[in-house]
Amino acid sequence: MSDGEKRFEAENVACIRGERPVFSGLSFSLATGGGLILRGPNGSGKSSLLRILAGFLKPVGGNLGWNDVDPQEAPEIHRARTHYVGHMEAIKPTLTVNEHLAFWARAKGFKRPADNILQALDLDPLADVPGRFLSAGQKRRLSLTRLLATPADLWLLDEPSVTLDVQSTARLEDMLAAHRASGGMAIVATHAEIALPGAEVIDMAGYRIAIDTLLGAPQKAAGGPTAAGEPDYGEW
Amino acid sequence: MVTAFFNLVGRDLRLALRGGIGSLVAMVFFVIAATLFPLGVGPESALLERIAPGVLWVCALLATMLSLGRMFQDDYDDGSLEVIALGPLPLEMVVLAKILAHWLTTGLPLIIAAPALAILLNMSMQGFAVLIISLLLGTPILSLIGSVGAALTVGLKRDGVLISLLVLPLYVPVLIFAVGAVEGAIFGLGAQANLLILAGGFLFFLVLTPWASAAALRMALE
């Protein structure tokens, strides 16, 4: 992990998926060791935001900045410092646990994965088991082990604790704590409780773009920061 | 970057090896389709000799097309593509690695099977060397062009027909010049011109198609 102070900022980011506006005006700022939890109902744009931060999706408005440099200006540097673990586990039925780790490490440009990382999520008894024999929870744990296989400053996790048992969730929290203690950042979208001490929490529901707003009608989205203090127009 | 490139090729080859007969679908189809022709048109050796180059190339083309759908689909469906796309390898090089792996697992087996099938079809001996050269130059073009079709349809289910519609018109020139080369060698007209056009086409598509496929994959990853 590179040393020195780091800062990852988003300013007024807006997102449109399939011609449907999802959120707008979203800003945050993360410093070295920072954590951010994304909450909100289904479809509120948690996954879309993570995909924007990973660089898969371009924001339709607003700016991102890593130490004031837009990741889009240096995409290969941003890819190198980013780990993204989404809903899909990226596990092949015919490759073993160790082969997955070796592949992921080399796909990140490293010769081999870091040593002794299977213990972190209690996978070492399964090192030579092919993917097709892993249970859903084991697959998820293997997928999360990718975070440890190679170092990266920024972890983007989409519902990481789905299918994990209580013990594994605790291990994931330990991983996140160690990562942040060594200066990394973590952004986690989750419905479940994942301990991320001192993390900022963003409720995506507050940034939803009401269709009314776009059409020029008064905003009546509940719970949003702009909704507070607005006159109540009632149902009409 | 070199590590990441061959890492991807190596993994795809390993997956193909462990995939069993499923990964040899193209070659099996090629052999079956070509062996059906003598049964269908009759064992008249002069007729078979006349149509052999065309039959072999049409079968090779259809066999390649059969295997295109899976070029990116599996990696897209299970999320591997996201992992690979966040590596140091530019998406264009990722595509090139996938194309190389695709050719090694489909094009190369076709070339290995072709001489035996040429004998079966009573093809003239003068055409053998040129047939192999035309396949060596032509099948990589099929993989390159096919990658664009595969990348464009990667988000769709049941995309087999769509890929064929997208890719087949672009395959036609390859077929014409490749068969032209083999027949040129057989009838003593010389194959050089046709082979040079194939070689030029290979270089052209080698430069062009990885960009197109990578652009299509970027859209799919959004």
Contacts between the chains, C-beta under 8 A, distances in Angstrom:
chain1	res1	chain2	res2	distance
A	51	B	222	7.2
A	54	B	82	7.9
A	54	B	86	6.7
A	55	B	86	7.9
A	56	B	82	7.2
A	56	B	85	7.2
A	56	B	221	4.8
A	56	B	222	5.9
A	57	B	222	4.8
A	58	B	222	7.9
A	76	B	88	6.2
A	76	B	90	7.3
A	79	B	85	7.7
A	79	B	86	4.9
A	79	B	87	6.7
A	79	B	88	6.8
A	80	B	88	6.0
A	82	B	86	5.9
A	83	B	86	7.4
A	84	B	82	6.3
A	84	B	83	7.9
A	84	B	86	5.8
A	86	B	79	5.9
A	86	B	82	6.0
A	87	B	79	7.4
A	88	B	77	7.6
A	88	B	78	5.7
A	88	B	79	2.8
A	88	B	82	7.2
A	89	B	78	6.9
A	89	B	79	6.2
A	90	B	78	5.7
A	90	B	79	4.1
A	90	B	80	4.4
A	90	B	82	6.9
A	90	B	83	4.8
A	91	B	78	6.5
A	92	B	15	6.2
A	92	B	74	7.9
A	92	B	78	7.0
A	92	B	80	7.2
A	94	B	14	8.0
A	94	B	15	6.1
A	94	B	18	3.9
A	94	B	19	6.8
A	95	B	11	7.6
A	95	B	14	7.3
A	95	B	15	7.2
A	95	B	18	7.8
A	99	B	14	7.8
A	103	B	7	6.4
A	103	B	11	5.2
A	104	B	83	6.2
A	106	B	3	5.4
A	106	B	4	6.1
A	106	B	7	3.7
A	107	B	4	5.7
A	107	B	7	5.9
A	107	B	8	7.0
A	107	B	83	6.1
A	107	B	84	5.5
A	107	B	87	4.4
A	107	B	89	7.6
A	108	B	4	7.6
A	108	B	86	7.7
A	108	B	87	5.3
A	108	B	88	7.0
A	109	B	1	6.9
A	109	B	3	6.3
A	109	B	4	5.4
A	109	B	87	6.3
A	109	B	88	4.1
A	109	B	89	7.8
A	110	B	3	7.9
A	111	B	3	6.8
A	146	B	83	7.1
